[in-house]
Amino acid sequence: MTGAHSTRLARRDQVLLLGALGGLVVLCWLYLIEMSRGMDDMSAAMGMTPWSKADFLLMFAMWVVMMVGMMVPTAIRSVLIFVRIGAREAERDRSFVSGYWFTAGYVLIWTFFSGAATLLQWLLDQAALLSPMMVSNSAFLGAFLLISAGVWQFSPVKDVCLRHCQSPVMYLATHFRPGISGAVSLGIRHGLYCLGCCWLLMSLLFVGGVMNLVWIAAITAFVLIEKLLPTGLRSSRLSGWAMIVTGVGYLAWGLVN
């Protein structure tokens, strides 16, 4: 494959990917907006009876859509980097692999996380620790989640994962493997770094509301800032202290009331 041809493929794939991923994210947010409108009725119905299999599947679907809507925008830069690397590799007589496969591996990680989050939500609901609107009604649970997320912001694992997400070029280039399986595998590994960076931040959805659109947007914006700005490590330290202090205040408020 000539360099000019592979470059054209990369540009075309980038344009198509941006359009497809942008459309997917918009659809996810439209779904969340529509679902939030009927949240009162749905939450009241689920709060009155034990979860059925259909309820569990509905919540799982909601989490998957929410994670795609939140996390795919934060991964677009890495997807485009993968496409450019793939184009260069294609010049070495290797077939060009679309960035869709890399994205599929990334989304797979957040799909597994969605399953774990759905199970956690079910457990919290069974323990009567969530309100019908899927918000923690326990000051101790809210404080625990806030403090845990704050402490994680200082952990070495968080630092490693955040540095990878801020500068993924060398990792993607070094671990690039030709073929669909190589693209999916690399997407999975990149997704694991992203998960390590953000998993406890996602638990804060139980503090602000799983279907609170403003809260969802705020967490999404924070993740974008952490990943894209050079001050990401500094902001993670500041946000860590803010979460810990808020968690302590949350706990004190719970003890007083």
C-alpha positions in Angstrom: 0.0 0.0 0.0 1.5 3.4 -1.0 1.9 6.1 1.5 -0.5 8.4 -0.4 -3.2 5.7 -0.5 -2.8 4.9 3.2 -3.0 8.6 4.1 -6.2 9.0 2.2 -7.6 5.9 4.0 -6.6 7.4 7.3 -8.2 10.8 6.5 -11.4 9.1 5.3 -11.5 6.9 8.3 -11.0 9.8 10.6 -13.8 11.8 9.1 -16.2 8.8 9.1 -15.2 7.9 12.6 -15.8 11.5 13.9 -19.2 11.5 12.2 -20.2 8.1 13.5 -18.9 8.6 17.0 -20.4 12.0 17.2 -23.7 10.7 16.1 -23.5 7.8 18.6 -22.8 10.2 21.5 -25.6 12.5 20.5 -28.0 9.5 20.3 -26.8 8.3 23.8 -27.5 11.7 25.3 -30.9 12.0 23.6 -31.7 8.6 25.1 -30.6 9.7 28.6 -32.7 12.9 28.3 -35.7 11.0 27.2 -35.2 8.4 30.0 -34.8 11.1 32.6 -38.2 12.5 31.7 -39.8 9.2 32.7 -37.6 8.6 35.7 -40.2 9.5 38.3 -42.7 6.8 37.1 -40.0 4.2 36.5 -38.2 4.8 39.8 -41.5 4.7 41.7 -42.4 1.4 40.1 -39.0 -0.2 40.7 -38.9 1.1 44.3 -42.2 -0.6 45.1 -41.2 -4.1 43.9 -38.1 -6.2 43.8 -36.1 -6.0 40.5 -37.2 -8.3 37.8 -34.8 -9.6 35.1 -36.3 -7.0 32.8 -35.5 -4.3 35.3 -31.9 -5.5 35.6 -31.6 -5.5 31.8 -33.1 -2.0 31.6 -30.7 -0.7 34.1 -27.8 -2.4 32.4 -28.8 -0.9 29.1 -29.0 2.5 30.8 -25.5 2.2 32.2 -24.1 1.1 28.9 -25.7 4.1 27.0 -24.5 6.4 29.8 -20.9 5.1 29.7 -20.8 5.4 25.9 -22.2 8.9 26.1 -19.7 9.9 28.8 -16.5 8.1 27.9 -16.4 7.9 24.1 -15.9 11.7 23.8 -12.9 11.4 26.1 -11.4 8.7 23.9 -11.8 10.3 20.4 -8.3 11.7 20.5 -6.8 8.3 21.1 -9.0 6.8 18.4 -7.7 9.3 15.9 -4.1 8.6 17.0 -4.7 4.9 16.4 -5.9 5.6 12.9 -2.8 7.6 12.1 -0.6 4.9 13.5 -2.5 2.3 11.5 -2.0 4.3 8.3 1.8 4.4 8.8 1.8 0.7 9.5 -0.2 0.1 6.3 2.7 1.6 4.4 4.7 -1.5 5.4 2.5 -3.8 3.3 0.1 -4.3 6.2 -3.6 -4.0 5.7 -5.3 -0.9 7.0 -7.5 -1.5 10.0 -10.4 0.8 10.7 -10.5 2.7 14.0 -14.0 1.2 14.6 -12.4 -2.0 15.9 -10.2 -0.1 18.3 -13.3 1.8 19.5 -15.2 -1.5 19.9 -12.5 -2.8 22.3 -12.6 0.4 24.3 -16.4 0.2 24.6 -16.2 -3.4 25.6 -14.4 -2.4 28.8 -17.0 0.1 29.7 -19.7 -2.5 28.9 -18.2 -4.8 31.5 -18.0 -1.9 33.9 -21.7 -1.2 33.2 -22.5 -4.7 34.3 -20.6 -4.2 37.6 -22.3 -0.9 38.1 -25.8 -2.4 37.6 -25.0 -5.1 40.0 -23.8 -2.6 42.6 -26.9 -0.5 42.1 -29.1 -3.6 42.7 -27.2 -4.4 45.9 -27.5 -0.8 47.1 -31.2 -0.9 46.2 -31.7 -4.1 48.1 -30.0 -2.6 51.1 -32.3 0.4 50.9 -29.3 2.7 50.5 -30.7 4.3 47.3 -33.7 6.6 46.9 -36.2 5.8 44.1 -34.3 8.5 42.1 -31.1 6.4 42.3 -29.4 8.8 44.7 -27.7 7.7 47.9 -30.0 8.3 50.9 -27.2 7.4 53.3 -24.8 10.1 54.4 -22.3 7.4 55.3 -22.5 5.9 51.8 -22.2 9.3 50.2 -19.2 10.2 52.4 -17.5 6.8 51.7 -17.8 7.3 47.9 -16.6 10.9 48.0 -13.6 10.1 50.3 -12.7 7.0 48.3 -12.8 8.8 45.0 -10.7 11.6 46.6 -8.1 9.3 47.9 -7.9 7.5 44.6 -6.9 10.8 43.0 -3.6 10.6 44.9 -2.9 6.9 44.2 0.1 5.8 42.0 -2.3 3.7 39.9 -4.3 6.8 39.1 -1.2 8.6 38.1 0.0 5.9 35.8 -3.4 5.6 34.2 -3.9 9.4 33.8 -0.5 9.8 32.3 -1.3 7.2 29.7 -4.6 8.8 28.9 -3.0 12.2 28.6 -0.2 11.0 26.3 -1.2 7.7 24.6 0.9 8.0 21.5 4.0 6.1 22.5 1.9 3.3 24.1 -0.3 2.9 21.1 2.6 3.0 18.7 4.6 0.4 20.7 1.8 -2.0 21.2 0.2 -1.7 17.8 -0.5 -5.1 16.1 -1.9 -5.6 12.6 -5.3 -7.0 12.0 -8.7 -6.7 13.7 -7.8 -8.7 16.7 -4.8 -6.5 17.3 -7.0 -3.4 17.1 -9.6 -4.8 19.5 -7.0 -5.9 21.9 -5.3 -2.5 21.9 -8.7 -0.8 22.4 -9.3 -3.1 25.4 -5.9 -2.3 26.9 -6.5 1.4 26.4 -9.9 1.1 27.9 -8.4 -0.6 31.0 -6.2 2.4 31.6 -9.2 4.7 31.2 -11.1 2.5 33.6 -8.3 2.7 36.1 -8.4 6.5 35.8 -12.1 7.0 36.1 -13.9 4.1 37.8 -14.3 5.7 41.2 -15.3 9.0 39.6 -18.2 7.0 38.1 -19.3 5.9 41.5 -20.0 9.5 42.3 -23.1 9.1 40.1 -24.7 7.5 43.2 -24.0 10.7 45.1 -25.3 13.2 42.6 -27.9 11.0 41.0 -27.5 8.2 38.4 -29.9 10.0 36.1 -29.1 13.6 37.0 -28.1 15.0 33.6 -26.3 18.0 35.0 -24.2 15.7 37.3 -23.5 13.4 34.4 -22.3 16.3 32.2 -20.2 17.6 35.1 -18.3 14.3 35.6 -17.9 14.0 31.8 -16.4 17.5 31.6 -14.1 16.8 34.5 -12.8 13.6 32.9 -12.2 15.5 29.7 -10.2 18.2 31.6 -8.1 15.6 33.3 -7.3 13.8 30.1 -6.8 16.7 27.7 -5.2 19.5 29.7 -1.5 19.5 30.7 -2.6 20.4 34.2 -4.5 17.1 34.6 -2.3 15.8 37.4 -2.5 19.0 39.3 -6.3 19.2 38.8 -6.6 15.6 40.0 -4.8 16.5 43.3 -7.0 19.6 43.8 -10.2 17.7 43.0 -9.0 14.9 45.3 -8.8 17.3 48.3 -12.1 18.8 47.3 -13.8 15.3 47.3 -12.2 14.4 50.6 -13.3 17.6 52.3 -16.8 17.3 50.8 -17.0 13.7 52.0 -16.0 14.7 55.5 -18.6 17.5 55.5 -21.2 15.1 54.1 -20.4 12.7 57.0 -20.6 15.4 59.6 -23.9 16.6 58.2 -25.2 13.0 58.4 -24.1 12.6 62.0 -25.7 15.9 63.1 -29.0 15.0 61.3 
